[in-house]
């Protein structure tokens, strides 16, 4: 059977964070229930199109999936289990925000097979949380983390952010110290990106341009300061026993996020729900992004009506067959994000050609510059190469 991953999108939030450009928003319970019913219809529809697959990981992201009532989460997981064959050792993750979990909800999660939680903290400093527009303070996070541990979850990620407005090494150290003392199995440390269409963009867009140009900034850290925050995070976490296995991800005791590693290894995945993406048989698709249209289409399909579409599924907003060059570029871009990099054998297995035949001169040049190294059949970025990974990875674009 073909191993696949499932991503399930829950587009609901208690309140939209000021920096967030994800496909999410605030909706009432009636809309949430309508959406989950539509989502379950899609799960059944998609599973029928993919027989012979076995699900190795499930990731429920958002939005804030933990904002759903426990009966709706139960309905989603139950529908997945009834529709797909699930590996008995499957990793099943749910994203959570502090203040949206209870003991009762966590007990339901455990009973339906959810075995990994990802909690969005971002900072242990209440002034930074307020600036980000988060719904919680640090004490609320501590309460949530305590509930999670008491419920028996032993595979927990905590998200933190660097490069925040007015962030200093001292503030970052407080966050890192506070989190590592709790000993979560996994920590994701992402740099703040000022995205168009967000309140943060309106507030910080000129500072962001200065930052990218290496100029002095007013509220955001300068490019040099951002680099120091990034390096401090890496060194601090590694000194506390967290092994970096990807540019922004660290794990203790081998507790990597198997779902994300699957993305970087280009394991086939199916996206379910509003705006979700899929990659299967080298075809990339994106679901429609209008929640009302999504629900209407799903309800029509469930009622047995014919729903015309220019794509192979009425749920799709776009569909693209990747060329071999596209797939090679993606293999390099994603695989080299991992600290262990890629293997020559995997490249040959996927594309039927030696990697040097495609990228030989580029690999040689990057190795001579100290940005890349090789060992035991693996190719990987050096520490210096990771520091300038955007520039390095751009070298693997192929002429069309």
C-alpha positions as CSV (number, residue, x, y, z in Angstrom):
1,X,0.0,0.0,0.0
2,X,1.2,3.6,-0.7
3,X,2.1,5.5,2.4
4,X,0.4,9.0,2.5
5,X,0.0,11.8,4.9
6,X,-3.2,13.8,5.6
7,X,-3.4,17.5,6.4
8,X,-6.8,18.7,7.7
9,X,-7.5,22.4,7.8
10,X,-9.7,24.0,10.5
11,X,-10.1,27.7,9.6
12,X,-11.5,28.9,12.9
13,X,-9.9,31.2,15.5
14,X,-11.1,32.8,18.7
15,X,-9.5,36.0,17.4
16,X,-7.1,36.6,14.4
17,X,-3.6,37.4,15.5
18,X,-2.1,40.6,14.2
19,X,0.7,39.0,12.2
20,X,-1.3,36.0,10.8
21,X,-2.0,35.6,7.1
22,X,-3.2,32.0,7.3
23,X,-6.6,31.1,5.9
24,X,-8.7,31.5,9.1
25,X,-11.2,33.7,10.7
26,X,-13.9,34.0,13.5
27,X,-17.1,32.1,12.9
28,X,-20.0,31.1,15.1
29,X,-20.8,27.6,16.2
30,X,-23.4,27.1,13.5
31,X,-20.8,27.8,10.8
32,X,-18.3,25.5,12.5
33,X,-20.7,22.6,12.5
34,X,-21.7,23.2,8.9
35,X,-18.0,23.3,7.9
36,X,-17.1,20.1,9.8
37,X,-20.0,18.3,8.2
38,X,-18.7,19.5,4.8
39,X,-15.2,18.5,5.7
40,X,-16.4,15.0,6.6
41,X,-18.1,14.7,3.3
42,X,-14.8,15.7,1.5
43,X,-12.9,13.1,3.6
44,X,-15.3,10.4,2.3
45,X,-15.1,11.7,-1.3
46,X,-11.3,11.9,-1.4
47,X,-10.7,8.5,0.3
48,X,-12.8,6.8,-2.4
49,X,-10.5,8.4,-5.0
50,X,-7.4,7.0,-3.3
51,X,-7.8,3.3,-2.6
52,X,-4.7,1.3,-1.8
53,X,-3.2,4.0,0.5
54,X,-2.2,3.8,4.1
55,X,-2.1,6.9,6.2
56,X,1.2,7.3,8.2
57,X,0.5,10.8,9.7
58,X,-2.4,13.1,10.2
59,X,-1.9,16.8,11.0
60,X,-4.9,18.9,12.0
61,X,-3.9,22.6,11.6
62,X,-5.5,26.0,11.3
63,X,-6.6,28.4,12.5
64,X,-7.0,27.0,16.0
65,X,-8.3,23.4,15.7
66,X,-8.5,23.1,19.5
67,X,-11.2,25.8,19.4
68,X,-13.6,23.2,18.0
69,X,-15.8,21.4,20.5
70,X,-14.7,17.9,21.3
71,X,-17.7,16.3,19.5
72,X,-16.7,17.9,16.3
73,X,-13.0,16.8,16.6
74,X,-14.4,13.3,17.3
75,X,-16.5,13.4,14.2
76,X,-13.5,14.4,12.1
77,X,-11.2,11.7,13.4
78,X,-13.9,9.0,13.3
79,X,-14.7,9.9,9.6
80,X,-11.0,9.6,8.8
81,X,-10.7,6.2,10.4
82,X,-13.8,5.0,8.7
83,X,-12.6,6.3,5.3
84,X,-8.9,5.5,5.2
85,X,-6.6,2.7,6.3
86,X,-4.6,4.1,9.2
87,X,-1.1,2.8,10.2
88,X,-1.5,1.6,13.8
89,X,1.6,3.7,14.6
90,X,0.4,6.8,12.9
91,X,1.4,10.2,14.3
92,X,-1.8,12.2,14.8
93,X,-1.2,15.9,15.6
94,X,-3.4,18.8,16.5
95,X,-2.5,22.4,16.8
96,X,-3.7,24.1,20.0
97,X,-3.7,27.6,21.5
98,X,-3.5,28.2,25.2
99,X,-6.9,28.8,26.7
100,X,-8.8,26.6,24.2
101,X,-8.2,23.2,26.0
102,X,-9.9,21.6,29.0
103,X,-9.3,18.3,30.7
104,X,-12.5,16.9,29.2
105,X,-11.4,17.9,25.7
106,X,-8.0,16.4,26.2
107,X,-9.4,13.2,27.4
108,X,-11.5,12.9,24.3
109,X,-8.4,13.6,22.2
110,X,-6.6,10.8,23.8
111,X,-9.6,8.4,23.5
112,X,-9.8,9.0,19.7
113,X,-6.1,8.4,19.1
114,X,-4.6,11.9,18.9
115,X,-1.1,11.4,20.2
116,X,0.8,14.7,19.5
117,X,-0.1,18.3,20.3
118,X,1.5,21.5,19.1
119,X,0.9,24.5,21.4
120,X,1.3,28.0,20.1
121,X,3.1,30.0,22.8
122,X,5.3,32.4,20.7
123,X,6.7,34.3,23.7
124,X,6.9,34.0,27.5
125,X,6.8,37.8,27.8
126,X,3.3,39.2,28.2
127,X,4.1,42.5,26.5
128,X,5.2,40.6,23.4
129,X,2.1,38.4,23.5
130,X,0.0,41.5,23.6
131,X,1.8,43.1,20.7
132,X,1.3,39.9,18.6
133,X,-2.5,40.0,19.4
134,X,-2.4,36.6,21.1
135,X,-5.5,35.5,23.1
136,X,-3.5,34.4,26.1
137,X,-0.8,35.4,28.6
138,X,2.1,33.3,29.7
139,X,0.3,32.0,32.8
140,X,-2.6,30.7,30.6
141,X,0.0,28.8,28.6
142,X,1.5,27.3,31.8
143,X,-2.0,26.2,32.8
144,X,-2.6,24.6,29.3
145,X,0.7,22.8,29.3
146,X,0.0,21.4,32.8
147,X,-3.4,20.1,31.6
148,X,-1.7,18.5,28.6
149,X,0.8,16.7,30.7
150,X,-1.8,15.6,33.2
151,X,-3.9,14.2,30.4
152,X,-0.9,11.9,29.5
153,X,0.4,13.5,26.3
154,X,4.1,12.8,26.0
155,X,4.8,14.2,22.5
156,X,4.3,17.9,22.7
157,X,5.6,20.8,20.6
158,X,5.8,24.4,21.6
159,X,6.0,27.2,19.0
160,X,8.1,30.3,19.7
161,X,9.0,33.3,17.6
162,X,12.1,35.4,17.1
163,X,12.6,38.7,15.4
164,X,9.6,40.3,17.3
165,X,9.3,44.1,17.6
166,X,11.7,45.4,20.3
167,X,12.9,41.8,21.0
168,X,16.2,41.6,22.8
169,X,18.5,38.7,23.7
170,X,17.3,39.1,27.3
171,X,13.7,38.8,26.3
172,X,14.4,35.8,24.0
173,X,16.4,34.1,26.7
174,X,13.5,34.4,29.1
175,X,11.3,32.7,26.6
176,X,13.8,29.9,25.9
177,X,14.5,29.3,29.5
178,X,10.8,29.2,30.5
179,X,10.0,26.8,27.7
180,X,13.0,24.4,28.1
181,X,12.4,24.1,31.8
182,X,9.1,22.5,30.9
183,X,11.0,20.0,28.7
184,X,8.6,19.6,25.8
185,X,9.7,17.0,23.4
186,X,9.8,19.4,20.4
187,X,10.3,23.2,19.9
188,X,9.7,25.1,16.7
189,X,11.4,28.5,16.5
190,X,10.2,30.6,13.7
191,X,11.3,34.1,12.6
192,X,8.5,36.7,12.4
193,X,7.7,37.5,8.8
194,X,5.7,40.6,8.0
195,X,3.0,39.5,5.6
196,X,0.9,41.6,3.3
197,X,-2.7,41.9,4.3
198,X,-2.1,41.8,8.0
199,X,-2.3,44.6,10.6
200,X,1.4,44.0,11.2
201,X,2.1,44.8,7.6
202,X,0.3,48.1,7.9
203,X,2.2,48.9,11.1
204,X,5.7,47.6,10.2
205,X,6.0,47.5,6.4
206,X,8.5,50.3,6.2
207,X,10.6,48.8,9.0
208,X,10.5,45.5,7.2
209,X,11.9,47.0,4.0
210,X,14.7,48.7,6.0
211,X,15.4,45.3,7.7
212,X,15.7,43.5,4.4
213,X,18.0,46.2,3.0
214,X,20.3,46.0,6.1
215,X,19.4,49.5,7.2
216,X,18.7,50.8,10.8
217,X,15.1,50.0,11.9
218,X,12.9,51.7,14.4
219,X,10.9,48.9,16.0
220,X,11.8,45.6,14.3
221,X,15.3,44.1,15.0
222,X,17.8,45.0,12.3
223,X,18.9,42.3,9.9
224,X,22.1,41.9,12.0
225,X,20.1,41.7,15.3
226,X,17.7,39.2,13.8
227,X,20.7,37.0,12.9
228,X,22.0,37.2,16.5
229,X,18.6,36.2,17.8
230,X,18.4,33.3,15.5
231,X,21.9,32.1,16.4
232,X,21.3,32.6,20.1
233,X,18.1,30.4,19.8
234,X,20.0,27.6,18.0
235,X,22.9,27.5,20.5
236,X,20.6,27.8,23.5
237,X,18.3,25.0,22.5
238,X,21.2,22.7,21.4
239,X,22.9,23.3,24.8
240,X,19.6,22.2,26.5
241,X,19.6,18.9,24.6
242,X,17.3,19.8,21.7
243,X,18.8,18.6,18.4
244,X,18.1,20.8,15.4
245,X,16.9,18.5,12.6
246,X,15.5,21.3,10.3
247,X,16.2,25.0,9.9
248,X,13.5,26.0,12.4
249,X,12.8,22.7,14.3
250,X,14.4,21.0,17.3
251,X,13.6,17.8,19.1
252,X,14.6,15.8,22.2
253,X,15.0,12.0,22.3
254,X,14.3,11.7,18.6
255,X,10.8,13.2,18.8
256,X,10.8,14.8,15.4
257,X,7.6,15.8,13.7
258,X,7.1,12.9,11.3
259,X,4.5,14.7,9.4
260,X,6.7,17.7,8.6
261,X,9.6,15.4,7.7
262,X,7.2,13.8,5.2
263,X,6.7,17.1,3.5
264,X,10.5,17.7,3.2
265,X,10.9,14.2,1.9
266,X,8.1,14.7,-0.6
267,X,5.9,11.9,0.8
268,X,2.5,12.1,-1.0
269,X,0.0,14.0,1.0
270,X,-3.7,14.9,0.7
271,X,-5.0,18.2,2.0
272,X,-8.6,18.2,3.3
273,X,-10.6,21.2,4.0
274,X,-10.6,24.9,3.0
275,X,-7.6,26.0,1.0
276,X,-5.6,22.9,1.7
277,X,-2.9,21.7,-0.7
278,X,-2.1,18.2,-1.9
279,X,0.7,16.5,-3.7
280,X,-0.1,13.1,-5.1
281,X,1.4,11.4,-8.2
282,X,3.4,14.5,-8.9
283,X,0.2,16.6,-9.2
284,X,-0.2,19.6,-6.9
285,X,-3.6,20.9,-6.1
286,X,-5.1,23.6,-3.9
287,X,-8.7,23.5,-2.5
288,X,-11.1,26.4,-2.9
289,X,-10.7,29.2,-0.3
290,X,-14.3,30.5,0.1
291,X,-15.8,28.8,3.0
292,X,-19.4,29.2,1.8
293,X,-18.6,27.9,-1.6
294,X,-16.7,25.0,-0.1
295,X,-19.7,24.0,2.1
296,X,-22.1,24.4,-0.8
297,X,-20.0,22.2,-3.1
298,X,-19.5,19.5,-0.4
299,X,-23.2,19.5,0.4
300,X,-24.1,19.1,-3.2
301,X,-21.7,16.2,-3.7
302,X,-23.0,14.5,-0.6
303,X,-26.6,14.9,-2.0
304,X,-25.5,13.1,-5.2
305,X,-25.7,16.2,-7.4
306,X,-23.4,16.7,-10.4
307,X,-21.0,19.5,-9.6
308,X,-19.3,20.8,-12.8
309,X,-15.6,21.6,-12.5
310,X,-12.7,22.4,-14.8
311,X,-10.5,20.3,-12.5
312,X,-10.5,16.6,-11.6
313,X,-12.2,17.4,-8.3
314,X,-14.9,20.1,-7.6
315,X,-13.0,20.9,-4.4
316,X,-10.0,22.2,-6.3
317,X,-9.3,25.8,-7.1
318,X,-6.1,24.9,-9.0
319,X,-4.3,21.8,-10.3
320,X,-0.8,21.5,-11.7
321,X,1.1,18.6,-13.0
322,X,4.7,19.2,-11.9
323,X,7.4,18.8,-14.6
324,X,10.5,16.7,-13.8
325,X,12.5,19.9,-13.4
326,X,9.8,21.2,-11.0
327,X,10.0,18.1,-8.9
328,X,13.8,18.1,-8.9
329,X,13.9,21.7,-7.7
330,X,11.4,20.9,-5.0
331,X,13.4,17.9,-3.9
332,X,16.4,20.1,-3.4
333,X,14.6,23.1,-1.8
334,X,12.7,20.9,0.7
335,X,15.3,18.2,1.4
336,X,18.2,20.7,2.1
337,X,16.1,22.3,4.8
338,X,16.9,19.2,6.9
339,X,20.1,19.3,8.8
340,X,20.9,15.8,7.5
341,X,20.2,17.0,3.9
342,X,19.5,14.6,1.1
343,X,20.9,11.4,-0.3
344,X,22.2,10.7,-3.8
345,X,20.4,7.4,-3.7
346,X,17.0,9.0,-3.0
347,X,17.5,11.4,-5.9
348,X,18.4,8.6,-8.2
349,X,15.4,6.5,-7.0
350,X,13.0,9.4,-7.6
351,X,14.3,10.7,-10.9
352,X,16.3,7.8,-12.5
353,X,19.5,9.9,-12.9
354,X,22.5,10.7,-10.8
355,X,22.3,14.0,-9.0
356,X,25.7,15.2,-10.3
357,X,24.3,14.9,-13.9
358,X,21.9,17.7,-13.0
359,X,23.5,19.6,-10.3
360,X,27.2,18.6,-10.4
361,X,28.7,22.1,-11.1
362,X,26.4,23.8,-8.5
363,X,27.3,21.2,-5.8
364,X,31.0,21.6,-6.5
365,X,30.8,25.4,-6.4
366,X,28.8,25.4,-3.1
367,X,31.2,22.9,-1.6
368,X,34.2,25.0,-2.6
369,X,32.5,28.0,-1.0
370,X,31.9,26.2,2.2
371,X,28.2,26.3,1.9
372,X,27.7,22.5,1.3
373,X,29.4,19.3,2.4
374,X,29.0,15.6,1.6
375,X,29.3,12.5,3.8
376,X,28.4,8.8,3.4
377,X,26.2,9.5,0.3
378,X,24.5,12.5,1.9
379,X,24.6,16.1,0.7
380,X,23.8,18.8,3.3
381,X,24.3,22.5,4.0
382,X,27.0,23.5,6.4
383,X,26.2,25.9,9.3
384,X,27.3,28.8,7.1
385,X,25.1,27.5,4.2
386,X,22.1,27.3,6.5
387,X,22.7,30.8,7.6
388,X,22.2,32.0,4.0
389,X,19.9,29.1,3.0
390,X,17.6,31.3,0.9
391,X,20.5,32.4,-1.4
392,X,22.0,28.9,-1.5
393,X,18.7,27.1,-2.3
394,X,18.1,29.6,-5.1
395,X,21.1,28.1,-6.9
396,X,19.1,24.9,-7.5
397,X,16.6,26.5,-9.9
398,X,16.9,25.0,-13.3
399,X,16.4,26.7,-16.6
400,X,13.0,25.9,-18.1
